[in-house]
Amino acid sequence: MINETYKNAYKEVYTILNYLNEEDYNKIPPELINAIKLNMNEEYEYEMNEDIDIYTNASRR
């Protein structure tokens, strides 16, 4: 059984992924998206700050 903290984190990741443009989203293997969906906490409410542009504010490595 997955810890509640991890399930909430999966929900956060899933929410953020849905803000990606279609081209970038499609680069993620469907199996990974499905694993995230299966393991996320559906009841956890996470709201992305839409004022933040995830493309320009991402840290560069």
N, C-alpha and C positions, 0 to 999 in steps of 0.2 A: 504494500500500500504506500502511496506517495504522500509525503508530508504536506500539510496544508500550505506551508510557506512556498514550497515548490509549485504546488497547483496554482497558487496566486501568481507566481512568477510566470508560469506558462500563459496565464490569461493576459498579463502585461505584455509579454512578447507577442502574443497573437494580436492584441490591439494595435501595437506599434507596427507590426507587419502590414496591417490593413491600411496604413497611411503611406506605404510605399507606392511608387508609381507602378503601373502594370508591368512594364519591362523588368524592373528590379524584382518585383514579386514573383514573376514567372521564372526567375533564376533559382528560386528555392525549390528543392525537390518536393514533390507532392507528398511523399512519404513523411517528410519532416513536418509539413503543415498538418497532416493527419495525426501524427503523434502528438503535436502540440494541442490540437483540438481535443483529442481523446483524454489527455492528462490535465487539462486546465480546469480551474474551478469556475463553472458556468455562473455561479451565484455571486462571485466576486465582482464588484464594480470598480473598474479602472477607467479613468478618463484621461485621454491624451491632451496636453496643452496644445491647442491648435495654433497658438501664436508662435510656436517654435517650429522653424523649418528644419526638419530632420536631415536635410541634405546639406545645408550651409553650416549647421551647428555641430555636425558630427566631428569627433576628434579624428585627426589624420594620423595614421601610423606609418 
